[in-house]
Amino acid sequence: MSGSPHTPQNTRARTPRVSRRVTVTALAAALLAGVATTGAAAADSGAVAKAASGQDRPELQKAIQAFVDSGLAAGIQMRVNDERGEWVGSAGVRKLGASAKPPTNGLFRAGSVTKNVIATLVLQLVAEGKIGLDKPVADYLPEFKLDREITVRMLLQHTSGLYAYTGEFRPDGSVEPGIPASGQDWVDNRFKTYQPEELVRFALSKEPRFKPGKGWSYSNTNYTLAQLLIEKVTGRSIGEEMKRWILRPLKMRHTVMPGTTNIPGPHAHGYYRYQDADKQWKVIDVSRQNPSMTAGAGDIISTTKDLHTFFSALNRGKLISAKLLAEMRKPHPDSAGIFGSYGLGLYVQNPGCGTIYNHNGSATAGYSALMYSTPDGKTTLTASVTTGDRAPDLTAFPKLLDNLLKEVFCGAKTAR
């Protein structure tokens, strides 16, 4: 997930989280986090529903409705592809005060799903011999004067020790703020444009969490550096590289990276609940926000269909070699948390019926995303969740997510 400090899962590892605040994006409390590459509008719910006609799966509709009923979501759209075909559905509302459901092929801010895309692009450049996975990042980006022990692998696996520019937890559990990423401060700055170099230099002005390779800590700084690495060795922007290696080959027509302030197509609205300077609770529509504060770490905009296309292709071995895919899937022992253990831009998890892979995400506020697949890429779950004006019961999230995963990956016995 993109955002600010991450929540502790045990004494050695931390799993990502936008912040400790009550006003956080609903799923962001448990989840993870330019120029548009494409602005084509996505199809709305009607056309997609026709494409998935004949699928009667009330158990899936019930599972997503539970997120809305719990207060964790104002709206949710989900797509499941498996041996039974494709199912799409939505629950809740597209916009507060209206009755229409979220469009089932609407665009949304997918947050830290971005990290899996960036990791894939880096590994494609490793395959070309342009990047060495275990070479010092300083060899490619000397301008930042990074510790030479920090390797490319460490960026992708969050073992560099670099401070997270969106904030960190201190040993006593208090928060050391980074750039404005929550509350009134973020609301006042939500349209500010940050340059990736600016974010990295801010992080480097802080003490590292630990020596390179001597721990695990989720940090957006790693992936903003990874974006700069891609741009440096190719001489092209991240948007151009994304088009060249992923969007065009896979015909992902509705994905935007880097993200834009306006969501360029049909979409559900996301909301942010926060306390103002007078400690009064307020709710604002944050569908419009500048995602540059999480460059390379959480700024992608996509659809459930495009994320299915991408993640299925990745796990089928269509984007990187079997050897590099195995590297991506190799989890770090200190990274265990609610989403499994972290490899190279990928979580490895077992919901009780076999291995699945994921990288979920949250925008800074208003939106969260789910992206799961079996090892063969044949069963996937992709979803978008928008938050509303209710104070959510965050303790309900782990159980609801576990029930959803078991329904999709264990109910049909496809994850064995």
Secondary structure, 3 states (H helix, E strand, C coil): CCCCCCEECCCCCEECCCCCCCCCCCHHHCCCCCCCCCCCCCCCHHHHHHHCCCCCCHHHHHHHHHHHHCCCCCEEEEEEEECCEEEEEEEECCCCCCCCCCCCCCEEEEECHHHHHHHHHHHHHHHCCCCCCCCEHHHCCHHHCCCCCCEHHHHHHCCCCCCCCCEEECCCCCEEECCCCCHHHHHHHCCCCCCHHHHHHHHHCCCCCCCCCCCCCCCHHHHHHHHHHHHHHHCCCHHHHHHHHHHHHHCCCCCECCCCCCCCCCECCCEEEEECCCCCEEEEECCCCCHHHHCCCCCEEECHHHHHHHHHHHHCCCCCCHHHHHHHCCCCCCCCECCEEECCCCEEECCCCCCEEECCEECCCCEEEEEEECCCCCCEEEEEEECCCCCCCHHHHHHHHHHHHHHHHHCCCCCC
